[in-house]
Amino acid sequence: MPYPAISHSSGRIGGVPYDLIVIGSGPGGYSAAIRAGQYGLKTALVEKQAKLGGTCLLVGCIPTKSLLHTADVWEHFVHADAEGIHVENPRLDYPKVKERKDGIVDKHSKGVEMLLKRAKVERVAGYATLKGGGKVEVRTEAGVQTLEAKNIIIATGSEARMIPGLEPDPEFILTNVEILNLTAVPKSLIIIGAGAVGVEFASIFKRFGADVTVIEMLPRVVPVEDEDISKELERLFKKQKIRVETGARAENIEKTGSGVKLTMTTKDGKQEQLQAEKLLVAVGRKPNTDKIGLENTQVQLDRGFIKVDSHQQTDEPGVYAIGDVVAGTPQLAHVATREGMIAVAHMAGKPAQPINRNRIPGATYTQPGIGSVGLTEAQARAQGFKVKVGRFPFAGDSRATILGHHEGFIKVVADETYGEILGVHIIGPEGFELIAEAVAAMEAEATVEVMMQTIHAHPTLYEALGEAFNAVYGLSINA
């Protein structure tokens, strides 16, 4: 960072160091700091950006979901005739859409600031560098301040990976940051990468009127999901006129002055020249572990990610790591938050249950939405389980039909011997919300039989879950 070393000051108040310094104000960092304050720990949070909230709040989860909600509303207006509502010449005011999105982000960023003050967490603005021995150097434009703490949490998050040789710019080659600052809907958009970020932006901008092409190097879209979910999303995307090319490579990418052009090599070896007004690179995220002083500690890395134990401790005494920088857990905001709770509980001597990776929900906010937890069918079979699968289509759910979104299905993966729920995978209306019941059921170790006996209200979307559990034993009623 280009901050000058003007002055030095100590991070002790009355000669006493902090109990905890948190580096980073994303969901994991600010939640950990607040929990530490609730436990009575004297806590400081260091953040280099002017606004609090990290990637998730500022340029990730929250602004994208705002745009996805607006796309849902817009879609209702475009197809209002089907419901007997006649809307004359609806118009999308995209600058207003952006203004609303930015307002939501600002509101919740200020909310984080208020929550930290309420928890008596001291906010320190600047760029933090670990110095070892519990010391953290914070550089600001005013100078350098050295803080000292009994414990430190590294919550520095991640940033978008770029294709070698490319650099993002505000006009043509975009990451999740630049695309959120567009003031108009592009006429055409090529997206490289069909993970959650890529498919969500595809869902947004196709519904806003852009011509969208998605290029994925792997054999299927949303590759972390169950294979049947991937197939269904690709089928429905193509039905929505989103072009999807899996097993394909994008090469020779260059700006044209009015857009971007590239060469796409398809899975059967054919080459095609593509052009678009904008290109979104969504090929994953890299951890922010460079230039934060890890070389001054005993912290161990695995391909740039920080190794931790079940309590989020690193190999450096008193130093913990949470969120996107951690090796072995998915880069999800709710995972970061839970890891923060575990770390703070451990340092405060409170009980904490380590993360069970098979209980982490995944959520992708496309139309239709995706929610998942636990093992995929392929993973369950590979681990030697005797698998039984129950499927229920949303076409059999009255509420889904009322909403006009009866595409997709729910898939339950269970162990035939004991009725253990191994995984639940949803693609359909509000799939990212419906997964909550399955997560709670698995956390409580409920069996398929218990969920079959659980009364689900009618007509609801979530009663489709009850049908899916019944379908494991061939006892679904409405399919």
Phi, psi and omega in degrees: 000146185274035181273131181284149177273082186276314184210163178236143173215158184271148178269020177261143173248116183063028178080001183253126179287169175292155169285327183209135167244126176255129179254106181116136185245024173291183182307319178293312183294309183290327178294319178296318180296318179295316179298321177299318176298320177298328178277000178085014179275135177286116195231141171237145176239124181256128180220130182279334182275155181293322181262147178269154175128343176067191183303314186304309184281321188274317185220029183220246188310308191287308179296325180292321180290331173298314179295321179296322177297316179297323177297322176298313181297315180300319180298324177297319179293318182297324183250026184296332182302326181297338180256011178080018178247121183259116181247118182275120172050060176298145184229131177270118178262087188295322175304324177290323176301314179295319180299318179295315179301313181296325179295321178297316179299312181299317181301314184281333173295317176294327176296321177298317179301317179295318180296322178294318178297318180298325180274005179062035175270130179276125177269130178240120182271129177151181182259122186267140174228127177290136180245359182085159179063028178080009182258142177230124176268131180242118179261131175231176177293341181272343182151204183237133179238135178253121179256154179227140182211156174289327181224150178226137173245123174272116181225051189275356170073207186214171175221163184296136172284145176246152173291133181308134180093350179254149173231137178291150175216161186291344189260312193236315182254109193245151164247189178300339180282305185293325183293334179284347180262002177299143179253001177212153177284125178292149177292327180216147184214126171256132179243124175260113182115125182242035167282194184303315182297311182299313184287330177293316178292328174299316181295322179295301193283335173296316180290335175278355173113001180281152171274114191245133173237131179247126179245123181233128182289327181284168186291346182210159176286166186031065190294344178280348183274168174304144185301324179294327177294316179301314181299319182291319179296317179298318179299315183287326175298316180295324176297327178278004180071027168269122179283128181237124177236107178262161184062028186241156179238143175253125184224169177053047182281128178209153178277145183254351186104327176241002181173215184223144172231154180204168174253124177255127174255117184279174184295339177265012174088357180283145178249144182217138177272126180241145174227149178204161178292323182223153173235127175253124176263115183227063187254025177111181184228147179249145184288144177273078180243357175280147171061029175246011173088018181298334179294344178271004183231180175263012180300133181257143182246152172231102183054039177093347178267151184273131177279133178224164173267190184292345177257013179073015178280140173269184178283351176269120181307131177081359180249125180246162175221142181219159172082213190295342180278350188275137176283134169095356175236150183294151182277080182230142183300319183289334174291316178302316180298314180296320178298324176297319178297321180294314181298313183292319178300318181297313182290336180269000180074026179260156178292142179210130178270120178301157182294134171258113185299335179281002178244013181270118178283143171251146182217128176233126196261038175286180169243106005282161182278157180237136172221140182209155174205146175082201185280143168285168178300317181296319179295318180297317179293321180295332179273003173091008178287147169274104195266136166240138183240134173244134179233141174222126181276143177293346175299338179266005182255119185299319182297320178298319179294319177301319181283349181077020180226074182256023174277159175093187185197171172244136180235122177254127176255119186229159174272122184297326186293312186245357182074017179293137175278114183267330180189153175225133186226125187235134165226118185164188183300127178056032180304326180290338174271319185296336184295342183303319181297319181294321179298313180297319180298315181291322178296325179275000180060035175289146177269172175302319181298320178299317182289331174295326182273352179283125182284127178250132182296150180232138357268126177222165172288323188286347175293342174298332176295316177301319178296321181294322177294319176297326182294339177303325181252019177070026186244018175296141183270316192259019178239000000 
